[in-house]
Amino acid sequence: MSRRKRYTADYVYANGAFQKDYALVEENGVIVDVGPADRVSAAFPDAERLDWEGKAIVPGTVNAHNHSFQSLLRGIAADKPFLEWREQSLYRYTPLLDEEAIYAGALLAFGEMIRYGVTTVSDFFYVHNGGTAYDEAVIQAAKDVGIRLVFARTMYDWSGAPAAYRETVAEAVERTRSLAVKYQGDSMVAVHPAPHSPHAASPEMIKAGHRLAMELDTPFHIHVAEEMFEVEETLRDYGLRPIHYLDSLGVLDERMIAIHLVWLEDSEVGLIGRRGGSLAYCPSSNMFLADGVTRIPDLMRAGVKVSLGTDGGCSNNRISVFEEMRMCALLQKVTRLDGTCLTAKDVFRMGTASGAEVLRLPIGSIEAGKAADFAALDIQDLSLAPKRELFANMVYAMQPGAIAHVVVGGRHVFRHGCLLTVTEQEISSRVDRLFDKWGDV
């Protein structure tokens, strides 16, 4: 029997627009053709046919920054200042996190993302506990749920953090390298170095992460200028603002995926663009933690590639990239008092194709040669009406219930409200058992 599958729908988002009566063909997890349904059907008559009448197929979204274990802590320490939030949620619960908890948190995060049309996530993970067993728990959860994973293995040596986060430079390099080598050739998992930030990774750790990214030929990830206190610390300790400091270390280049970039001066904005750096922007998290507003239109004009992330589940507290598209556009419009400064097409690209480019993965669009990662929207859902404005309504109005199907790497992982891999009952039961065991912390 043919391993090819032909998906037909009322609309397919291809070539920058919704195309009516289109079809796509997937084989071995890769899109091999997309175009008018009649032509594609004639070209692949033996392909298994899946008719998604009343649906619109769109690229799966790309979550460029998340901390999966933090979904366990959602709602804890809400409405607190940043440092108090960090103490009462992350630092307070870290001693309780074992492999079982890390796996359960990742199942929760990744399962919820799949429901919302996320097909790829970059998980910035730092609870290593002296090895890679916890890292492997996250990777296993991604495989079990069926999401594509970039494992941004954090390199963290600030003495003020919990011991489970901290490693020496040599330990961080060796463990990250061994994990990356192990998963080379795995189409569903990529491992990237991720020095935590200028305030939580020493200059030696940051430079080591960059060297390792060069060795592995990957990007590297780093939190930069999320809070004003971080800028003040970098000025105090190194006499430079964060971007100039990173440039002085020789790590500001096309491999750098900076997260947040809230507190930048004009000189920093221009420098990132000239060096080819990228941004993983997390607007809802920045609002939730009262961080400030990143200057997205200015960064885009400077040539910075902008992707979207949800950040962790306890600092957002939703993990939908469609939600981040909407928040990104609205936040920038109201901050700049300019309703035209970002468009629906701008933010949709950030959450799909731009995320693919930043992470260096063959995803983010529906075209031949790209991974078969896509979602089907129910165009009868009231949040998408009227259909004549389907694109704008997808970005600004759509509710999660409109997502009817999700396919990742050719694998059907979600259908009409139900995960097809790990059940939602199993995930919620795991989380409930953890909190029953922990009691009153």
C-alpha positions as CSV (number, residue, x, y, z in Angstrom):
1,M,0.0,0.0,0.0
2,S,1.3,3.5,-0.8
3,R,2.8,5.4,2.1
4,R,1.7,8.6,0.5
5,K,-1.2,10.6,1.9
6,R,-3.1,13.2,0.0
7,Y,-4.9,15.9,2.1
8,T,-7.6,17.9,0.4
9,A,-9.4,20.9,2.1
10,D,-11.4,23.9,1.2
11,Y,-8.4,26.1,1.6
12,V,-4.6,25.6,2.0
13,Y,-2.4,28.4,3.1
14,A,0.4,28.4,0.5
15,N,2.4,30.9,-1.4
16,G,1.4,33.6,1.1
17,A,-2.4,33.3,0.9
18,F,-5.3,31.0,1.4
19,Q,-5.7,28.9,-1.8
20,K,-9.1,27.5,-2.6
21,D,-9.5,23.8,-3.5
22,Y,-5.9,22.9,-2.9
23,A,-4.3,19.7,-1.8
24,L,-1.0,18.5,-0.5
25,V,0.8,15.2,-0.6
26,E,2.9,13.9,2.3
27,E,5.3,11.0,2.2
28,N,7.6,9.8,5.0
29,G,7.0,13.0,7.0
30,V,7.8,15.4,4.1
31,I,5.5,17.4,1.8
32,V,6.2,16.3,-1.8
33,D,3.6,18.4,-3.6
34,V,1.0,21.1,-3.0
35,G,-1.2,22.7,-5.5
36,P,-4.7,22.7,-7.1
37,A,-6.6,19.6,-5.9
38,D,-7.4,18.3,-9.5
39,R,-3.7,18.5,-10.5
40,V,-2.4,16.9,-7.3
41,S,-5.0,14.2,-7.4
42,A,-4.1,13.3,-11.0
43,A,-0.4,13.3,-10.2
44,F,-0.8,11.0,-7.1
45,P,-3.8,8.7,-7.9
46,D,-2.6,5.9,-5.5
47,A,-2.1,8.1,-2.5
48,E,-4.3,7.5,0.5
49,R,-6.9,10.3,0.4
50,L,-7.9,12.3,3.4
51,D,-10.8,14.7,2.7
52,W,-10.9,17.6,5.2
53,E,-14.1,19.2,4.0
54,G,-14.9,22.5,5.7
55,K,-11.3,22.9,6.8
56,A,-8.4,25.2,6.0
57,I,-4.9,23.8,6.3
58,V,-2.2,26.1,7.7
59,P,1.4,25.6,8.7
60,G,2.0,24.4,12.2
61,T,3.2,27.2,14.4
62,V,6.7,27.4,15.9
63,N,7.1,28.2,19.6
64,A,10.6,29.6,19.6
65,H,11.0,29.8,23.4
66,N,9.4,27.8,26.2
67,H,10.4,26.3,29.6
68,S,8.3,23.1,29.6
69,F,8.6,22.2,33.3
70,Q,7.2,25.6,34.3
71,S,3.7,24.5,33.1
72,L,3.6,22.6,36.4
73,L,3.8,25.9,38.2
74,R,1.1,27.7,36.3
75,G,-0.9,30.0,38.6
76,I,1.6,29.8,41.4
77,A,2.9,33.2,42.4
78,A,0.7,35.0,39.9
79,D,0.5,38.8,40.2
80,K,3.9,39.2,41.8
81,P,7.0,41.3,41.0
82,F,9.6,39.4,38.9
83,L,12.1,38.6,41.7
84,E,9.3,37.6,44.1
85,W,7.6,35.5,41.3
86,R,11.0,33.7,40.7
87,E,11.5,32.9,44.4
88,Q,7.9,31.7,45.1
89,S,7.5,29.6,42.0
90,L,10.8,28.4,40.4
91,Y,13.1,28.4,43.3
92,R,10.6,27.2,45.8
93,Y,9.5,24.2,43.7
94,T,12.8,23.2,42.2
95,P,13.9,20.9,45.0
96,L,10.7,18.8,44.4
97,L,11.4,18.3,40.7
98,D,12.6,14.7,39.9
99,E,12.5,12.9,36.6
100,E,8.8,12.0,37.0
101,A,7.9,15.7,37.6
102,I,10.0,16.9,34.7
103,Y,8.4,14.3,32.4
104,A,4.9,15.2,33.6
105,G,5.5,18.9,33.1
106,A,6.8,18.4,29.6
107,L,3.8,16.2,28.7
108,L,1.5,18.9,30.0
109,A,3.3,21.7,28.1
110,F,3.7,19.8,24.8
111,G,0.2,18.3,24.9
112,E,-1.4,21.7,25.4
113,M,0.7,23.2,22.6
114,I,-0.4,20.5,20.2
115,R,-4.0,21.3,21.0
116,Y,-3.3,24.9,20.0
117,G,-1.6,24.1,16.7
118,V,2.1,24.3,17.8
119,T,4.1,21.7,15.9
120,T,7.6,22.7,16.9
121,V,8.9,24.0,20.3
122,S,12.3,25.2,21.4
123,D,12.5,24.2,25.1
124,F,15.0,26.2,27.0
125,F,15.7,23.7,29.8
126,Y,17.9,24.2,32.8
127,V,17.0,21.8,35.6
128,H,19.8,19.4,34.8
129,N,20.4,18.1,38.4
130,G,24.0,17.2,37.6
131,G,23.6,15.2,34.4
132,T,21.4,14.6,31.4
133,A,18.7,12.3,32.8
134,Y,16.2,15.1,33.3
135,D,17.1,16.4,29.8
136,E,16.2,12.9,28.4
137,A,12.9,13.0,30.3
138,V,11.9,16.2,28.3
139,I,13.0,14.6,25.0
140,Q,11.1,11.5,25.8
141,A,7.9,13.5,26.5
142,A,8.3,15.3,23.2
143,K,8.5,12.0,21.4
144,D,5.6,10.5,23.3
145,V,3.3,13.5,22.5
146,G,4.6,13.8,18.9
147,I,5.9,17.4,18.9
148,R,9.0,18.5,17.1
149,L,11.6,19.6,19.6
150,V,14.6,21.9,19.7
151,F,16.2,21.2,23.1
152,A,18.0,24.4,24.0
153,R,20.2,22.9,26.8
154,T,20.9,25.7,29.2
155,M,24.4,26.4,30.5
156,Y,24.1,28.1,33.9
157,D,26.8,28.8,36.5
158,W,25.5,31.7,38.6
159,S,26.0,30.9,42.2
160,G,22.7,32.5,43.3
161,A,20.6,29.9,41.5
162,P,19.4,26.5,42.8
163,A,22.1,23.8,42.7
164,A,20.0,21.8,40.2
165,Y,20.5,24.5,37.6
166,R,24.3,24.9,38.0
167,E,27.2,23.3,36.2
168,T,30.8,24.1,35.6
169,V,31.8,25.3,32.2
170,A,33.4,21.9,31.4
171,E,30.4,19.9,32.6
172,A,27.9,22.1,30.6
173,V,30.0,21.7,27.4
174,E,30.5,18.0,27.7
175,R,26.9,17.2,28.6
176,T,25.4,19.4,25.9
177,R,27.8,18.0,23.3
178,S,27.1,14.4,24.2
179,L,23.3,15.0,24.0
180,A,23.7,16.8,20.7
181,V,25.8,14.0,19.2
182,K,23.3,11.4,20.4
183,Y,20.4,13.0,18.6
184,Q,22.2,14.0,15.4
185,G,20.2,12.6,12.5
186,D,17.0,12.5,14.5
187,S,14.5,14.5,12.4
188,M,12.3,15.3,15.4
189,V,15.0,16.4,17.9
190,A,17.8,19.0,17.7
191,V,20.0,20.1,20.6
192,H,21.3,23.6,20.8
193,P,23.6,25.2,23.4
194,A,21.9,27.9,25.5
195,P,24.0,30.0,27.9
196,H,21.3,31.3,30.2
197,S,21.9,35.1,30.2
198,P,24.6,37.7,30.9
199,H,23.5,37.7,34.6
200,A,23.3,33.9,35.1
201,A,26.1,32.7,32.9
202,S,29.7,33.8,33.3
203,P,31.7,35.2,30.4
204,E,33.5,31.9,30.1
205,M,30.2,30.0,30.0
206,I,28.8,32.3,27.3
207,K,31.9,32.0,25.2
208,A,31.9,28.2,25.6
209,G,28.3,28.0,24.5
210,H,29.1,30.0,21.4
211,R,32.1,27.9,20.6
212,L,30.0,24.7,21.0
213,A,27.4,26.1,18.7
214,M,30.1,26.7,16.1
215,E,31.4,23.2,16.6
216,L,27.9,21.6,16.2
217,D,26.9,24.1,13.5
218,T,23.7,25.2,15.4
219,P,22.3,28.4,16.8
220,F,22.7,29.3,20.4
221,H,20.1,30.8,22.7
222,I,20.4,33.4,25.4
223,H,18.1,35.6,27.5
224,V,19.0,39.2,27.0
225,A,17.8,42.4,28.7
226,E,14.5,41.0,29.9
227,E,14.4,43.2,33.0
228,M,16.0,46.6,33.7
229,F,17.9,45.2,36.7
230,E,19.8,42.9,34.3
231,V,20.9,45.9,32.2
232,E,22.0,47.6,35.4
233,E,24.0,44.5,36.5
234,T,25.8,44.3,33.2
235,L,26.7,48.0,33.3
236,R,27.9,47.6,36.9
237,D,30.0,44.4,36.3
238,Y,31.3,45.0,32.8
239,G,30.8,48.7,32.0
240,L,28.7,47.8,29.0
241,R,25.0,47.4,28.1
242,P,24.0,43.8,27.3
243,I,24.3,43.8,23.5
244,H,27.6,45.6,23.6
245,Y,28.9,43.3,26.3
246,L,28.0,40.2,24.2
247,D,29.6,41.8,21.2
248,S,32.8,42.3,23.3
249,L,32.8,38.5,24.0
250,G,32.7,37.8,20.3
251,V,29.4,35.9,20.4
252,L,27.0,38.4,18.8
253,D,26.5,36.9,15.3
254,E,24.1,35.1,13.1
255,R,24.0,32.1,15.5
256,M,22.6,34.1,18.4
257,I,18.9,33.7,19.2
258,A,18.3,36.4,21.9
259,I,15.2,36.0,24.0
260,H,13.2,39.1,25.1
261,L,15.5,42.1,24.2
262,V,13.2,44.5,26.1
263,W,15.6,47.1,27.3
264,L,17.7,48.2,24.4
265,E,19.2,51.5,23.3
266,D,19.3,52.5,19.6
267,S,22.9,51.5,19.3
268,E,22.1,48.0,20.4
269,V,19.2,47.6,18.1
270,G,21.4,48.5,15.1
271,L,24.3,46.3,16.2
272,I,22.1,43.2,16.5
273,G,20.9,43.8,12.9
274,R,24.4,44.3,11.6
275,R,25.7,41.2,13.3
276,G,22.8,39.1,12.0
277,G,21.3,38.2,15.4
278,S,17.7,36.9,15.8
279,L,15.0,37.4,18.5
280,A,12.6,35.0,20.1
281,Y,9.9,37.5,21.3
282,C,7.5,36.5,24.1
283,P,5.0,39.4,24.4
284,S,2.5,37.8,26.8
285,S,5.2,36.8,29.2
286,N,6.7,40.3,29.1
287,M,3.3,41.7,29.9
288,F,2.6,39.2,32.7
289,L,5.9,39.9,34.4
290,A,5.7,43.6,33.7
291,D,9.0,43.5,31.9
292,G,8.3,46.2,29.3
293,V,7.8,46.3,25.6
294,T,10.4,45.2,23.0
295,R,10.8,47.5,20.1
296,I,9.7,45.1,17.4
297,P,9.3,47.4,14.4
298,D,12.7,49.0,15.1
299,L,14.4,45.6,15.3
300,M,12.7,44.5,12.1
301,R,13.9,47.6,10.3
302,A,17.4,46.9,11.6
303,G,17.2,43.5,9.9
304,V,16.7,41.3,12.9
305,K,14.7,38.1,12.3
306,V,11.8,38.0,14.8
307,S,10.2,34.7,16.0
308,L,7.5,34.2,18.6
309,G,7.7,32.3,21.9
310,T,5.3,31.7,24.7
311,D,7.9,31.5,27.5
312,G,7.1,29.2,30.4
313,G,3.6,28.3,31.5
314,C,3.9,30.1,34.8
315,S,4.8,33.4,33.2
316,N,2.2,33.7,30.5
317,N,0.0,31.6,31.3
318,R,-1.1,30.3,27.9
319,I,1.1,28.5,25.5
320,S,-0.4,29.2,22.1
321,V,1.6,30.8,19.3
322,F,-1.6,32.1,17.7
323,E,-2.2,33.9,20.9
324,E,1.3,35.4,20.8
325,M,0.6,36.6,17.2
326,R,-2.4,38.6,18.4
327,M,-0.6,39.9,21.5
328,C,2.4,40.9,19.5
329,A,0.4,43.0,17.1
330,L,-1.9,44.6,19.6
331,L,0.9,45.4,22.1
332,Q,3.0,47.1,19.5
333,K,0.1,49.0,18.0
334,V,-1.0,50.5,21.4
335,T,2.5,51.2,22.6
336,R,3.4,53.1,19.4
337,L,-0.1,54.6,18.9
338,D,0.1,53.3,15.3
339,G,-2.3,50.7,14.1
340,T,-0.2,50.0,11.0
341,C,3.2,49.3,12.6
342,L,2.6,45.5,12.5
343,T,0.2,43.6,10.3
344,A,-1.5,40.2,10.6
345,K,0.9,39.0,7.9
346,D,3.9,40.2,9.8
347,V,3.0,38.4,13.0
348,F,1.8,35.2,11.2
349,R,5.2,35.0,9.6
350,M,6.9,35.5,12.9
351,G,5.0,32.5,14.3
352,T,5.6,30.2,11.4
353,A,8.3,30.8,8.7
354,S,10.4,33.2,10.6
355,G,10.5,30.7,13.6
356,A,11.7,28.1,11.1
357,E,14.4,30.3,9.8
358,V,15.6,31.3,13.3
359,L,15.8,27.6,14.4
360,R,17.2,26.5,11.1
361,L,14.6,23.8,10.5
362,P,12.7,22.8,7.3
363,I,9.3,23.8,8.7
364,G,7.0,26.8,8.9
365,S,5.4,26.7,5.4
366,I,3.4,24.4,3.2
367,E,5.6,23.7,0.2
368,A,7.4,20.8,-1.3
369,G,10.5,19.7,0.6
370,K,9.3,21.0,4.0
371,A,8.3,18.8,6.9
372,A,4.7,17.7,6.9
373,D,3.8,19.9,10.0
374,F,0.4,21.5,9.6
375,A,-3.0,22.1,11.3
376,A,-6.5,22.1,9.9
377,L,-8.9,24.8,11.0
378,D,-12.6,24.4,11.1
379,I,-13.8,27.2,9.0
380,Q,-17.4,26.8,10.3
381,D,-16.1,27.8,13.8
382,L,-17.8,31.1,14.7
383,S,-14.5,32.7,15.7
384,L,-13.4,32.5,12.0
385,A,-16.5,34.0,10.5
386,P,-16.9,35.6,8.1
387,K,-14.8,33.4,5.9
388,R,-14.1,36.2,3.4
389,E,-11.7,37.6,6.1
390,L,-10.2,34.2,7.0
391,F,-6.6,35.3,7.3
392,A,-7.3,38.3,9.6
393,N,-9.7,36.3,11.7
394,M,-7.2,33.5,12.1
395,V,-4.7,35.9,13.6
396,Y,-6.9,38.3,15.6
397,A,-10.1,36.3,16.4
398,M,-9.6,32.6,16.3
399,Q,-10.3,30.5,19.4
400,P,-8.5,27.2,20.1
401,G,-11.6,25.2,19.5
402,A,-11.3,26.0,15.8
403,I,-8.2,23.8,15.5
404,A,-9.6,20.5,14.3
405,H,-6.5,18.5,13.3
406,V,-2.7,18.6,13.9
407,V,-0.1,16.7,11.9
408,V,3.6,16.6,12.8
409,G,6.1,15.0,10.6
410,G,3.3,13.2,8.8
411,R,1.9,11.8,12.1
412,H,-1.7,12.7,13.0
413,V,-1.4,13.7,16.7
414,F,-4.6,15.7,17.3
415,R,-8.2,15.3,16.1
416,H,-11.4,17.1,17.0
417,G,-10.4,17.9,20.6
418,C,-8.4,14.8,21.4
419,L,-4.7,14.1,21.5
420,L,-4.0,10.9,19.6
421,T,-0.8,10.0,21.3
422,V,-0.9,10.5,25.1
423,T,-4.4,11.1,26.5
424,E,-5.3,14.2,28.3
425,Q,-6.6,12.2,31.2
426,E,-3.2,10.5,31.6
427,I,-1.4,13.9,31.6
428,S,-3.8,15.5,34.1
429,S,-3.6,12.5,36.3
430,R,0.1,12.6,36.4
431,V,0.0,16.3,37.4
432,D,-2.6,15.7,40.1
433,R,-0.5,12.8,41.6
434,L,2.5,15.1,41.8
435,F,0.7,17.8,43.7
436,D,-0.9,15.2,46.0
437,K,2.6,13.9,46.8
438,W,4.1,17.3,47.3
439,G,1.3,18.4,49.6
440,D,1.5,21.9,51.0
441,V,4.8,23.3,49.9
